[in-house]
Amino acid sequence: MPSNPDSPVTPEFFTTKEVADILRLKERKIYELASEGRVPCVKLTGKLLFPKQPFLDWVSRHDSATPTAPQAHAVRPSVLAGSHDPLLEWAIRESNCAIALQLDGSLAGLDVFEQGSAMATGLHVIDSNTGEFNQHAVSTRFDQQPVVLIQWAWRQQGLIVAQGNPMNIQGVADLPGKRIALRQSGAGASILLNTLLSEQQIARESIHTTAICRTESEALAAVASGQADAAPGLECMAAQFGLGFVPTRQERFDLLVDRRSFFEKPFQTLLGFSRSLAFSTKAAQLRGYDTTGLGSVVWLA
């Protein structure tokens, strides 16, 4: 990695800026970590430097003996678990990053990740108390473990309805008495819908459930076939299949990644592809996406 030629840094050390770039944090945060003794570093000629091998060891290993993380030292398989994101699925396929998908909802993905059966997991879990996304779901559960939560994209979540919206559904307040295809418990879309219903003081029991769908495609099919009047889902999916869409909330989709896996070839290949022209073109074509902050660190254990 490049170093400042005017500094006394040798190839055996990283600068603060280089460490910040590696971890995708602000330099101020790196100084905080160093002052708290949470990252290996030394001071030479008044400059804060990071010995390369100890720093890389710190990134790739975790000393915790926490019983909830028996796989912390094991090499994780190149699997991405959790929630489905159309742009992410496309990028994994097009980048040839050799990451497999095991998708069954946000909370189920956290279980798979905690068991050490995936290198990363995708989630979009709203905090009903604050309206924030994801950090509350991982900060306590994975505290002091070698993980990092990074942003993938902001997405437009809403209600998928029939083409032309013949039931004139304008929001969750219009759902009571309607036939709704719901997502499984633990899916981010289900958690968001429960939050929106609570905000409107609408009882979940007032909604007539026609189906419990484990994938967004199943929910789309329920609306397209006339089995349901509406289903929670993404704007990009409704547009792709020519269905109507009623926006409800912008949500952030994040990736919780094992720090060792973060620096290995499969995940770095995916991140590299996300900076390509092909990726930005695809993201622009899909409705309801904002990838401006892709790769930025949301939370670091």
N, C-alpha and C positions, 0 to 999 in steps of 0.2 A: 504494500500500500504506500502511496506517495507520502513523503514527509516534507516539512518546511525546510528548505535548504539552509535557512539562516539560523535554525535551532540546532542544539547539540545532540539531537536525537539520532541514535544508531538504529540499524535494522532490527535490533533486539527489543525495541520499544515502540509502542503506539503513542501518539499524541492524544490530548483530550479531544480534539476535533475528530480524529480517526475513530476513537472509541465511540463518540457520539454518533458518527455516521454508521458504524457497525450496528449499534443498538437502536438506531433511529430515535435518539433522544436529543433533547437540547443539551448544550454543553453545561448549562447551569445544573441540570439534573446529575450529570456525571460528577461535577464537583461535590454535590450533596452526597452521592454514593461513596465517593472517596473519603469525605470527611467523617462519614459514619463507619468507615472501615468495612464497607460491604463489597468492595472491589479491590483486587490487588493493585497497588501503585507505589511509587516512590517519588521523592522530590530531589531533583538534580539541578544545581545552579538556579534554584528558585522556580523551576518549572515542574509541573505535575506530569509524570510519565508512567506508562503502564507496561510492565514487562510482558512481552508477547505470549510466551508459553503459559505462564501462570494465568494471564487474562483469558486465553483460549480455554484453559482447563476450567476456569471459573464459569465460563459460558456453557461448556458442554457437560459439566458434572454438577451434582447436587449432593451436599453432605447430609441432608436431612434423613433421619430414620423414621419419618412419619409413617405410621402403620397404614394410613389411607393411600399411600403411594408406593406399593411394593415393586412397581416396575420403574422407579425413578432412575436407576442406573442402567437399565436394559436398553438396547437399541430398539427403537420403536419401528414398527412396519410403516411403509410408505402408504398410509391410508389416511384419508380425510373423512371424518365422521360428522355427525350433527345435522344441521339444517341444509336444505337445498337452496342454492342460488343459481339462476340460469346463466349469469355471466361467468361465475366461477366455474361451473361445470364445463362451459364452452372453452374457457381458458385452459383448464386442465387437459382437455382433449386436444386442443390445437397446439399447445406448447410441447407436447410429447414429454411431459415431466415425469411420467411413470408413477403418478399418484393414483391410487384406486379410491373409489368412493363407497362409503358405507353410511347412507343417509336415512335417518329415522327421527328427525326432530331435534330441536336445540338441547333440551334437557337430557334426552337419551344419549346424545353425542357427548355430553359432559361425563356421563357414566362410562362410556367406552374409552374416552380419553383418560379418565382417572385410573382405569384398569390397565393402562399402558398399551392398549390395542390399536391406537391411532397416533400419528405424529401431530395431528392438528384436528380441530373441530370447529365448525361454523355455528354461529348462534346470533339470534336477534331477540333477546329477552328484555322486555320492558320492566322497569321498576315502577309498580303501580303507585308508589308513594312520591316519587320524584319525577317520573317521566323520562328518566335517563335509561340508557341501554347497556346491558351486558356486564359492566364492571361489578355491579352488586352480585351477580350470579357466580363470579369467579374469585373475587378478591379474598373472601374468607375461606372458601373451599380449597383454593390452591395457593394460599399464602405460604411463603418460604419454599415453594417448589420451583424447579427450573423451567418456568413458563413465561410467555409474553403474550399479551393480548394486543393484536394489531387491527387496524381498521381495514376493511375491504371496500365497502361502499355504503352510501346512503341510498335508500330505496323508497319508492312510493307504495305504501301498503293501502289496501282499501277493500271494497266489496265488489266481487265480480258478479255481474248480472247479465241477463239475456241481452242480445243485440237490440239497441233502441230503448232499453230499460222500460219494458212495457208495464212493470209494476210501479214505476215512478218512485223507486227507492232512492232517497237523498242522503241517507246516513243510517247509523245504527238505531236511531230513534224510530225508524220505519220498519224494523225487523220483527217486532212482536206480531204474531199471527201469520208471518211468512214462513215458507218452507226453506230451511237453511241447511246446506251441507257444511258441517263443521270439521275442523281438523282434530287430530287426536290430542289428548291431554299431554302437555309437555312440549307441544310444537309452539314455536314463537308466535305464529299467527293466532293460535288458540288463546295464548296468554294475553296478547294484545286485544283481542276481541272481548275477553272477560273484563279487561281494564276499561275499555270504551263503554261497555254496558254498565259497569259500575259507576262511571262518571255521569252517565245519563240516568242513573237510578232505575235501570231496567233489569228485572229478574231474568236469569238465564232460562228459567222454566217457561217463560212467556214465548220463547222461540220454539217453533216446531222443527225438530231435527229430523231430516230425511236420511242422512247418512253421516258416518264418521269416516273421513278420508285421511289416509296416511301419507298421501302425496298431493302436491298442488295440481298435478295432472288429473288425479281422481276428482278433486273438487271442481276443476274446469269441466270435466266430462259430465258431472252431475248437473251443472247449470246448462251446458250445451244441449243435453238430452231432454231437458224439461223436468228432470227429477227434483230439482231445487230452484227456488227463485233467486237465491244469492249464495255466495260462499266467500269467506275471507281469502284474499290473495293479492298478487302483485300486478301492478299496471302493465308491466312488460308482458306478462303471460296473457292477460286479457286481450291486449293488442295483437299478440301473435296469433290468437285463435279467433279473432274477429268478434269478441264479446264486449259487452258494455262494462264500464268501470266507474265506481263512485269512490273518490279518494277519502281516506280517513286520517292517516298519520304518516309522516315521514319517519322511517326507522333506520337505525344503523346496524349493518351486518358486519360482524367482526370475526376474526379467526384467533382462537387460542392455540398457540403453537409451543411445542416442546423446544427449549432453547437450543439444544444440541441439533435437533432436526432442522431448526431454522437455518443453520449454516451449511447443511448438507445439500447435495446436488439437486434432488427432486424439488425441494421448496425454493431454492435459489433460482432454479430454472423457471418455475412458475412466476416468481417475482420479476425476474428479468423480462419475461414475456409480457407482463402487465405494464411494462414501460414502452412497449412497441407500438408502432403506428397501427398495426392490425388490431391490437387490443383497444386503443382509443377510438378507432373507427367503429368497432363493434359496440362499445359502451355507448357511443353517441347514437347508434341506430336503435338501441333498446330504450323504450320509454321508461321514465321514472328513475333513472340512475344518475348519481353524482359520485364520481370516483376521484375527486380532487385530493382527498386525504388518504388515498390508498397506500398502505404500508406504514403509516404513522403509528407510533406506539400509543396505545390507550392506557395500558397498565402493565407494569413490570413487577413480578414477584421479587 
